[in-house]
C-alpha cells in the first residue's frame, strides 16, 4: 500500500511508493519546501533531512531558486516561478500561510495528500495535491487555485508542480524535439547552467517538443543509473522550465500555458492545473521507460487491456477520391489480409474533393455515398471487420456551409486577417456552443451508423487566437463566460482544451464501445491528457520504415507500444522516396499497433500472400508488443542492427525484432543480451524449433539471424519450455 506519513512537530510529510520516497516540509515561514525524491526513506530518516537552509553568502543571492514545492513570485526569490499572480490593484507576489491539510483514500491502493495554503494578504487560496498508488512509483501532482475574494485576479503563470533533484556532480537532460513528419527526435545532452525552456505556443502539444523531461547525473545508460523524469497531462500550449544552479542543484517546473497569456480568475472561481506526474527510477533509461509504460497502461488509458486490432486506412490508397464502390473493393482485400478494423479517411463528407473545401459539413457526400454510409458500414461489418472513420471536428474550411453560416465561430481578431493553414481555420472550442455543436453531430454520426472507431485529426495550430464578444454572449447558453475581450482571449487557451476533453468524454459515455485515435497531422497531439480519453496515437505522417525506427525510439521513452499506431505503406515512400522490402516495413510497424495503409489494389499476389502471412504472425505476438516490457537492446543510430525486445511480465515468452540497413565490412556484429527471461529456463524459437538456454541468451548474447544484404529484418518469438 502507498503510505503518507507525517511528523507534525517538524512539519515533515513523507510519501512512500513501492520503491521510492518523496519528502517535503512546511518550514517556519509557512512555505512548502522540498526535502527528498529518490530511494525509500523512513519517516525518521526524512526528518533528518529537515535542516535549516544555510544563510545566503551574499545579499545578491536571495532564497535558493531550487527547493520550494511550488516556487512563487515575490520576496527574495529570483528563479523561475511556478506561480505568478497579479491582483486587481496591480500588485503581485504570494506569501505562504498554511490553512490545513487532508489525507484522502479515494480508492483502494491510492492515497492523496492535500496541503492547503492562502496568501497572507490577498484572498487567493492554493492547494497542493499529491497522489501515490500501490502499484507504481509515479507520483501525480496538481495545484488548485481559488479566488476567495470579490475582485478579479490573473494567474500570469500557474504551473502544476515543481520537481527538485538532489545535488549531483553533473546533470544531463533528455527530451524530444522535431517537426512535422520528424517528431520525437531524442536529444540527450548536458544540462547547461541557467534556464532551459521546453514549450509549445501552438495551442496543441506540438510536433516540435513533447511535454516530458528526464534528468540524470550524466552517467546513466539504458540499463544503469538513476533517472528523474516527469510528464505533463495537457493537450494545449505548455511550458517546462529546467534550471541548473551554480551550487550544483537542478530542478524543473511545468504546466499549462506559455508566456504572454494568463488564467483569469473571477470572484469565487477555481482553476485546477493538469497533472504533472513525476517518477524516480534506478536501472537507467530503460527502467524509466518501462515504469512509465506500465503506469500509462494501468492508470491513463481507458481500455489498455484490450487487444488492439490490425487496422487498414484508406488515405494513401485513395486520397480524397473516396466513394462507396472503391471502398468496398479495398475492404474486401483488407479482410483477405486479416485486417480487423477498416478506416475510411478524409473525403467522405460534404463537398470534400480536396483540402480546400468541405471541412465542417459532416454529412456523407450524396454523390459518393447515395445511400449514406450505411451500405459501406454494413459491408465492412459483413466482412468481419470493425468500421472506422476519419474526422477533424475542430477545423473548418472557409469554403463550407458551416463557415458561411457561422464565421464568428473561428479563432479570430476583428480587423486582422484570418490566416489559413492547409486552407482551414480553427473552430473556437472554448465556446460552449461550438463544443456542443461538435458533440451533437459526432454522437449522431456514431450512433446512427454504428461507427466503431474515429481517427480524430487536427491539421493546424492556432493563429489569431482571439475570442471577441458578440451581442448577447456571456450568459448561459451563449458562447462562453463573461469578462472583457482580453480576459476571453486568455481564457481561450485553457477553455479550448477543457471543452475538447468534455466532447470526448461525453461522446465516449454515449458510446462505450467507441474507440478513438488521437492525431494532429501525425504526432502533434500526444500526451497523457489526450491519452486518458483515446486509445491510440498516430505518431507521425511519416510512414517510411527507416525513419519510423528513429521516431518510435523517441516516442517510446515515455509512451508504450500499446498506443503507437504504425502502418505498412507502399514504396517508393511518398515522403522520402525510399524503397525497402515489404517484410522490413511490416517488422517496423509490428513494433507498435500494426496497420496497413498501402493501395491494396496495386499489390501483387505475392505481396498479398506475404502480407497475410505477416499479419498472421503479428497476431500471434501482439500481446507481447501491446502489454509486454520493452527492452531497447540497441538503438537506431549506430552502425549495427537496431534491436528491441518485448518480454512477458512473467518471463513465459518474448519477442525480438531486429532491423539492419546494410552490413558494413569490418564493423563488429555483436550479439545482444536478452532481458526479462526466467533464469535457468530454456526457450524454444516458435518458428524454427531451436532451443536456447536463458543464461546464454542473457549473459553471453543472442544473434537474431539477420539475412545477408541490405534491409534485413526479422521477428523471433521465443517461448519458455515447461
Secondary structure, DSSP 4 states (H G I P E B T S, - for coil): --EEEEETTTTEEEEE-SSEEEEEEE-TTS-EEEEEEEE---HHHHHHT-PPPPPPSSTTT-S-SS-BTT-BSSTT--S--SEEEE-TTS-B---EEEEEEEEEEEETTEEEEEEEEEESSS-EEEEEEEEEETTEEEEEEEEEEEE-SSS-EEEEEE-SEEEEPPP-S--EEEEEE--TTS--EEEEEEPPSEEEEEEE-SSS--SSB-SEEEEE-S---SSSSEEEEEEE--SSSEEEEEEE-TTS-EEEEEEE--TT--EEE-TT-EEEPPPEEEEEEESHHHHHHHHHHHHHHHHT-TTTTSPPPPEEE-HHHHTT---HHHHHHHHHHHHHHT--EEEE-S-SBTT-SSTTS-TT--SB-TTT-TT-SHHHHHHHHHTT-EEEEEE-TTEE-SSSHHHHH-GGGB-B-TTS----BTTBEEB-TTSHHHHHHHHHHHHHHHHHHT--EEEE-------S--B---TT-SSTTSSS--S-HHHHHHHHHHHHHHHHHHHHHHHHHH-TT-EEEE-BTTBSS-SHHHHTS-SEEE--S---HHHHHHHHHHHTTTS-GGGEEEEE--SS-TTT-----HHHHHHHHTTSEEEE-S-GGG--HHHHHHHHHHHHHHHHHHHHHHHSEEEEEE-TTSSS-EEEEEE-TTSSEEEEEEEES---TTS----B---SPPTT-EEEETTT--EEEHHIIIII-B---PPSSSSEEEEEEEEE--
